[in-house]
Amino acid sequence: MDNDQEPFGGKVFVLSGDFRQILPVVVRGTPADTIDACLKSSSLWSHFNQVHLTENMRVQSARSESTAAELAAFSEFLLKVGEGRHEVSRSLGKDFVKIPRDMLIDNTESDQDMDEDEAILPGAVPRGLKNIIDVMYADINNPDIATDEYFASRTILTTTNAVVQRINEAVSQRLSGDSHKYLSVDSVNDDNDGNFFEAEVLHTVSINGIPPHKLTLKEGAPIMMMRNLNPDLGLCNGTRLRVVKLKPHVIHATIMTGERQGQDVLIPRIVFVSDGDSRDSLFRLRRKQFPVVLAFVMTINKAQGQTVQNLGLYLATPCFSYGQLYVALSRVTSRSKFKALIEYPQLEEGDGVNTDNIVYRHIFGTT
């Protein structure tokens, strides 16, 4: 350090980000805790010279004036959603936003035998799930259309890992071909506790960031890396690939995006160990499994930083944390390429439906 009396030792330090997106996650924290963990709450914030982006590159790259006007309107809509400046429903209040009808998938054909209050649990088929799959993956078995580019250019976003797993299973069932099941080897990382937990119990444990005990894949399906396996080969957390061949001890796949697009790779099983920091955790799980999951769909949080050409948003339950709706809407470059299916909207109107939009407006100096 050149100067221990100056922030960062007097070195130039560049930060970039978007306060409209999901803020730092504080486990079991209140909105006040989340705001307190935000960079804007740091004592160092006043020392930064703030530079704001002023030129919309999507609008500048438009091929025509009409397209530019459409992109500009969509960009303004996104900013209003992200900052909570959108039109407010008198009956619902400021924490709800109207999604225009042209951005929605029709969900009028409901399952009359389903209890509308039924939770999204394994085995049940959520109302409307078929509709969004029909829209997003209509050509999944057409070899002339369902290429690597087809899968790389589209995804479905949703709020929770439980619903992600549900949709992935539903889409995978539509994909032709045989299923391959891979079972993990599970144990307790601390040998002193190992005798207290049966293997069958460990197999049922589900932890964020660790693949499931039973991983069911098909050749031709899109998958996503869950860990940084080999950055030099492009195998990083979040990398999207497509399965070429499924072997007992290795997965042959092709990278679908990024600088390594089109490159063939071999993915082995690796060992995952849970951090054990949670108050609810009785042990540290040790699981040997392939570091991938199906990628027909992903959580909104996982989609941060990604851009796709065709995006479906499936809300079996409303967005529940700051910035989620903005992140989902802003992953696509064109309004016409975004479609949402909202299972139980707060209010339906002729020109759209209302859903939750959680924004802490004082982050932007408004109330």
Secondary structure, 3 states (H helix, E strand, C coil): CCCCCCHHHHCCCCCCCCCCCCCCCCCCCCHHHHHHCCHHHCCCHHHCCCCCCCCCHHHHCCCCHHHHHHHHHHHHHHHHHHHCCCCCECCCECCEEEEEHHHECCCCCCCCCCCCCCCCCCCCCCCCHHHHHHHHCCCCCCCCCCCHHHHHCEEEEECCHHHHHHHHHHHHHHCCCCEEEEECEEEECCHHHHHHCCHHHHHCCCCCCCCCCEEEEECCCEEEECCCCEHHHCECCCCEEEEEEECCCEEEEEECCCCCCCCEEEEECEEEECCCCCCCCCCCEEEEECCEEECCEEECHHHCCCCECEEEEEECCCCCCCCHHHHHHCCECCHHHEEEEECCCCEEECCEEEEECCCCHHHHCCC
